[in-house]
């Protein structure tokens, strides 16, 4: 078993023993099982999933870091939302606004990356909320 803890600046989102965790990192999606090698990575906006007793739960995370050590998985995320917490219409509007901004981009590369992350988060929120 893995001890999974997910924390945002506002609250502790989850603290539970789980069988497997799949996390979106800037290096790609990684799956973590018991006795995983120690790891520290930055998070990418996307869907985090975890399985406990055959049931899989999912949430959208954005920004932050993950640390894996001695069967403990600590996720320090800027944001974390379950499907029930997502305002679908607000996510749709956010996606459309960011797509328009990126389509006519004239800012810096750093600002472009920030906008691109907003788009990825909005898309992940819509995927999770729609059950895909």
C-alpha positions, 0 to 999 in steps of 0.5 A, a space after each residue: 500500500 501507498 500513503 497518498 497525501 494531496 495538499 493545496 495551499 487552501 486545504 488537505 484534499 486527501 490522505 489515504 492508503 491506496 494501491 496505485 497512483 497515476 500522476 501527470 508530471 512535466 516529464 509525462 504521466 507516471 504510475 506509482 506502485 508500492 516500493 517505487 524508487 524515490 522521486 521528486 518531479 514537478 506537476 503538469 496540469 492534468 488528471 491524477 488518478 488513484 485506485 483503492 480496493 479496485 475502485 478508481 478515483 480521479 481529480 484534476 491537479 494543476 501546478 506544484 510538485 510530487 515526492 515519492 519516498 518509502 511508500 509515501 506519495 506527497 502531492 503539493 498542488 496549486 489546485 486540485 478538484 474532483 469532478 463534482 467541484 468543477 463548474 463545467 460552463 466556467 471551464 468551457 469559457 476558460 478554454 475558449 478564452 485561452 484558445 483565442 489568446 493563444 491564437 493571436 499571441 504577441 507576448 513573451 515565451 514565458 507568458 505563452 507557457 503560462 497560458 498553455 498551462 491554463 489551456 491544459 488545466 481547462 481541458 483536463 477539467 472538462 474531460 474529468 467533468 464529462 467522464 472521459 
